[in-house]
Amino acid sequence: MVTSYWMGAYEEIKRCNALIGNIDKVPMDASKVEIYKAEAVVLRSLMYTNLTMLYHDVPYFTSIQSVTDAKAAKTDRATIVADVMKDLKDAAKVLPPTASSWGRMTKGAALSLLGRLALYNEKWDEAISAYRQVKELGYSLYKTGDNPYMDLFTEANEQCNEIIMSVRYEGPGKEEGNAMAPHYDAPLEAMNGTIDLADAFYDITTGKPTTDKKIVNGLTTEGKPDLWDPNTTRYNNRDPRLKVTLFTPWDGWNDKWPNAYGGSAPSNSTLYVLKYFNPSLSSSGSFDSGQDFYIIRYAEVLLSLAEALVEKRWL
């Protein structure tokens, strides 16, 4: 996983550098060239944001590499962060506030990523400035329906006004879908949720973590936790986002309750991941889903702005 993450990021960086370094050779309107360059800069900036957050100092390339100069020493994170923040500011001046078509990069995407990078590196003033600019661009939280948080993570709402940056997919049946949430008409057994994640969703009656620590109601004859007898009451009265994020025992899969785990074998934690999973898709369709993956939502902008203001003691 670590290897694929690293290689995937540098493959993206390589492609962005190739576009930036070659697009001037293409006979095209100059304004379009500048927009395409700015889009590539933001994508490259996202990769360096992710890499520096995870690895700190990393090799830093902003031009096409040849075989002879492909190997490079690491650059310190502070230098990369300073360069990338400047890149994002410059890109934000070029990119339009509204995408010409869904999935294209926008001014809001550049500024939101700038805010994320600044916040992570404790550059509070830069984060506040970037996020306040995003607030002026007309984004809003998705609030439609009885359960807007659940409905937000569906294909029907992937183009709503809360989504600032996302990875686009088309499917099923177009071979351009994603397989990030496949299933076999039951929760995916390889995707166990964790108790710690579940307990991050507080009790809505007290506003505090749950005091119920019992995961199962008893033990098997071998003295092991009886996963077929989970303690379901510990997940009651929680932040409603819990049951959108995780499949808890007896939730039912596509309105079916073949057993406590929706038809799957018992989860070792009694939980399965639910977010982005679509029980109504067929098994084959779930391996080629059209559901976009969200990179930045407006909710992050608002929460991160509040965090930066708190750090500056302005709240």
N, C-alpha and C positions, 0 to 999 in steps of 0.2 A: 504493500500500500504506500509506504513512504517513497519507494522508488518510482512508482507510477505517478504519484503526486508531483514529485520533483521533475520528472521527465515531461509530464503533461504541461507544466507551467513553462518550461523552457522551450517546448515545441511551440506553444502559443506566442512566446516572446520572439522566437525565430521568425514566425510567419508575419507578425506585426512589423518587425524590422525590415523584412523583405518588401512588404507593401510600401512602407515609408521610404525606403531607399530606391524603389523602382517606379513608383507611380508617376513621377514627373516625366517619364518616357512615354506615357500613354497620352495620345491626343484626346484631351478632355477639357471641358470648361474649368477654368482655374478655381472657381469657387467650389466646385465639386471635389477637385483634388484636395483642397484644404480641409474640407469636411471629412473625406475618407482618411486623410492623415490623422486628423483629430480623433476620429473613431478608433483608429489603430493605437493611438497613444493612450487612450483611456483603457482599452483592453490590456495593453502592455502594463499600464499602471496598476490594474487590478492584479495581475500576476505578481508584480513586485510587492504590492501591498500584502498579498497572501504569503509570499516567500519570506519577507522580512518579519512579519508577525510570527511565523513559525520557526524560522532558522536564524533570524537576526542578520548576521553578515552573510552575503551570498555573492556569487559572480554576477557582475552587472554589465549587460550588453545593451547598447542603444543603436547599434548599426549592424549591418550584415557581417557575419564572421566567415572567414575562410578556414580551410583545413589547418593552415599554419598558425593561425591565431585563435583557434576555437577554445583552447585551454586558457583559463585565466584565473588569477588569484581572486580571493574574495574581496569585495569592497565593503567597508564598514556601513552599518545600517544607517547611521546619521547622514552620511553622504547620499545614499540612495534615496532616503526619505525626502531630503531637501530637493533633490533633482525631480523626483516624481511629483512632489507638491507643485513645483513650478510648472511641470508639464501639464498637470491637471488644470491649473489656473489658465494657462494659455489655451488649452483645448476648450474650456468652458466659454471662452470669448468667441470661439468659432462655431461651436455646435448650436443647433437651433433649440429653442425651448420645447418644441413639439416635434416628434419624429416624423420624417416623411413617410415612413411605413413602420408598422409595429415590429419592434426588435432592433431598430436602428438606435444608435447612441444619441443622447440628448445632453443639453446643458445641465439639466438636473442630475443626470447620471454622473457627469464629471464632478460636479460640486458635492454630491452626496459621498462619492468615493474620497474626495479630498477631505471632507469632514471626518470620515471613518479613519483615514490614515493619520490625520492630525490628532484626533482624540486618542488613538492608541499610543501615540508618541508624546502625549501630554502637552500638546501645543494647543492650549485651551482657546486662545484668542483666534487662532486660525480655524479651529473647529467651529466656534461660535459664528464667525463671519461666514463660513461656507454654508452652514445649516440655515442661517437666517436668509441667505440668498435663495436657498431651495424653497423656503416657506413662501417666498414671493412668486413662485412659479405655478401656483394653482393646483398642487397636489392635495389630496384629501384621504382620510381614512375610509375604508369600505365599511358601511354600517347597515346595509340592506338586509332585510329578512330577520327571522327569529334567531338565527345562529350565524352571524356574519363572519366570525372567525373560521368556522368550518367551511362555509361557502366560499371564502376567499381562496382556499387552496384547491380550486377546481378549475377545469378548463373554461367553464362558463364565465369565470370572473378574472381570468389571467390577464385581461387587458383593462382592468378597472383602473381608476385614478390613483390607487394606492401603490401600484407597481411602478417603480422607477427604473430598475434594471433587472433583466431576467435572461435566462438561456432559453431560446425558442425551440420548440419541438412541434412536429406535425405527425399525427397518427390517430388511430392505428391504420395499418394497411398501406402506408406510404413509404415505409422503410426510412422515415426521418423522425421516428419517435424515440422516447427514452425508455430505459429498462431499470429506472432507479426504484421503482415500486412494483415489482412483479409479484404475482400471487397465483395460487392454484385453488381459487374459489374458497380460500381461507386465509387467515393471517399468515404471513411468510415466517416460517419457523426459524429462518436464519437471522431474523430481525427482532431479537428480544429487546424489550425496553429495560431500563434500569429503575430500581427503587429510588435511587437518588434523584433521577429526573422526575419521577412521579411526585416525590415529596417536595420538589421545588415549587409545586403548585399548592398554595396555601389553602387552609380551611377558610371558606368565604364567610363563615359566621364569626370567626375570631380574628381573621387577618393574620394568623400565625401558622407555623408548620403543624402538621397533624401530630397528635400525641399517640395515635394508634400505631404501634410498631409491629403488630402481628401480621405476618404475610400469609400464613396458612392456618387452618383451624386445628390441625393435629398432625400426628406422625404416622407413617406407615408401620407395618409389622416389623420392618427392618430398622426402624428408628430414624428414618429419613423424613424430611418435610413432605407431607401429602399434597402434591401439587394439584391433584384432582379435587381437593377441597380448599380452594383459596378463600381468603378472608376478603369478601367483596365490600364490606361496609367501610373499610379504611379509605376507599376512594369516593365515598359520598361527600356531598357538600364542599367539594373542592372548586377552585378556580375552573370555570367551564372549559378553559383551553386544555385542561388535562385530557379530557376524553376526545378531543380533536387530535391531540398529539400522540396519545397512546391508546391502544386497545386494551381495556381492562376486562377481567373475567365476567362473562355473561353479557357483554355488550351486544353480541349478535353480529354476524357478518352478512351484510346485504339483507338485513331483517330476518336472518335465519339463526337459530340457536341450537345447532346439533350437539354442542357440548359447551363447557365453560370457556373454551378457547376458540369458538367459532368454527370448529371442525379441525383445527390443528392439534398437534400433540401439545402437552403442557409446556408452557414456557418456564424456564428455570427461575425466572423472576415473577411469574404469573402475569407478565405484561408483554405486549407486542407493539412495535412501532405502527402508527396509523397515519400520521401526516403524510400527504401526497399519495397515499394508497387509495384506489378507487374500487371498492367492492363490486360496483355494478359492471365493471369491465370484465369481459371473459378472460380466462387465463392467458390465451394467446394475445389478446388485445393489451393486456397489462405489460407485456414485454415490448410493446411498440406504442406506448402511450403518447398522446399529444399534449400532456400536461407540461407547461413551462416550469422551469426551476427558478425561483425568485432569488436574486442576489441582493437587491436593496429594495425595501419597502418604505413608504413614508412614515410608518410607525417607528422604524429605526431612527429616522431623522429627528422626530420629535423627542424620543427618549434620549438620544445621544446629545441633542442640544441641551436638554435639561441636565444631563450629567456634566457637560462642560460648564454650564452656568453654576452648578453646585461647586465644582472644583475651583471656579473663580470666586466663589462666595458671593455671587450676584443674586442668588435666590434666598 
